[in-house]
């Protein structure tokens, strides 16, 4: 089942889905597993597993620090795919690769797509790869039945939005604002206008991330997009409140989607 079909199926019983995120190897692989267990318990729909990279240019301070710590812990591709394989067998949510193109390039398109599919991944988000420069990777993705998730931003003109959507699959990742991850996003008329422009450019489901931090933020996305994406806020809660606080926070996000 494609990600778009999966999202459509889930939306029959709930108007808004939830995707969360973890940086593989931070604080540790054991902690990652506890996070994933919490996501499953809460009923999260999709999860981004981020492959750490030395220069994560779309990420704010929290994820930059997490990436550097994971690299210092010695995390590599074998650790990444081992965690994904284990998670795909144990949990019901869909798993996506998230990361940066240098890692994918060095591994090789064919090897990356093959290993991602074998590990149970359903698609990938590559934050620094422009959609018009990924034809070869997308062709390889189709071979392995993976969905390339493309990103739209508020600065994209309508023509560019259509170009971004042209070779995308699964869903579109709508970046809620300019800048990097972590800072809060204003839920205002400008955001709604931007979402309307994205809707006009594609028939794929829309997910919104960057600065979606609270259950109220999630609640305000109902009826606007199909998928709320919460990343940095989850990491902040884990670091501040530990496992129990993390579980409560995930549940509060899920409650906000209903």
C-alpha positions, 0 to 999 in steps of 0.5 A: 500500500502506498503512503497516500493510500495508507493516509487515505485509509487512516483518515476514514476514521480520523481527520488528522494523522500524526507523524513524529521523529527521532534522530537515530543514535540520540541519546542512544539506540536504546533510547530510540527504541523506548521512543518508538515504543511510546509512539506505538502506544500512543497510536502515531501513524508515521515516524521519521527516522533521521540518519545523523549528518554533520551539517543538518542545515534544515535543523535547528539547535536541538536537532543539530546537537542530537546529530552531532552526539549521534555521530560521536556515538559512532552511529552508521548505516548498519545501526540505522537499518538494523533499528528500522528493520526491528521497528518495522517488524514490531510496530504498526506505524509507517517508517520513513528515512529522513536525512541529507543527500550527502549520506545517500550519495555516498551510499549510492542510490541503488544501495540506499533504496534497496536497503531502505526497502529491505528494512521496511521503509516506505519512503524518504525525505531528503531535506537538501535535495531539490526536487528537480535534481532527484530524477535518478533517485526517484527512478530508483525509488519507484523500482523499490516501491518507495515514495519520495516525499518532496518539500514545499515552502511558503516562498515557493511561487505557484509554478514552482509548487507544481514543479515540486509536486510533479514527481512526488509521491506519498504526501507533500511535506509543507514546511510551515515557515522560513528558517529551521526546525524548532521555533514555534509557527504562527497559526494565522491567515498567511499559513492558511493561504499557503496551504491553499496554494499547496492544495492547488498544486497537488492531489497528494495528501499534505503534511505540515511540519517545522514549529508544530510544537503543542497539542493546540498547534496540532488541533489548529491544523485539523481541516487544513492538512492531512498530517501534523508533523512534530519533531523538535518538541518531542525531543525537548520533552524527552530531554526535560521530562524523561520517558514518562513525560514523553509518553504523556506528550505523545498521547496529548498530541494524538488526542488533539488529532481526534 
